[in-house]
Amino acid sequence: MGWLWAIIVGLVLGLLAKAIIPGKQHVPLWLTVILGMIGAIAGNAIARAAGIDATAGIDWWRHVFQLVMAVILVGLGDRAWTAARGSRRRA
């Protein structure tokens, strides 16, 4: 069940990140989900390091960290994907 939640959270965070980033992203959906999952893990690690990993109620700051990391990773992933696809077309 943990993997299912990780995929769902990755999908939601990845799609939110794609909506926040201006312009069109060329990253496929499967890569968006993976980058969203990694963003969630990295956001949890940052929240834990900041000392806000467990709070009463909804962990809003943890979710903010997760979303920020997902935005950064989807942005970087889009650049890497575009660069890799562009060099394949030229070859």
Secondary structure, DSSP 4 states (H G I P E B T S, - for coil): -HHHHHHHHHHHHHHHHHHHSSS-----HHHHHHHHHHHHHHHHHHHHHHT-SS-SS--HHHHHHHHHHHHHHHHHHHHHHHHHHHHHHH-
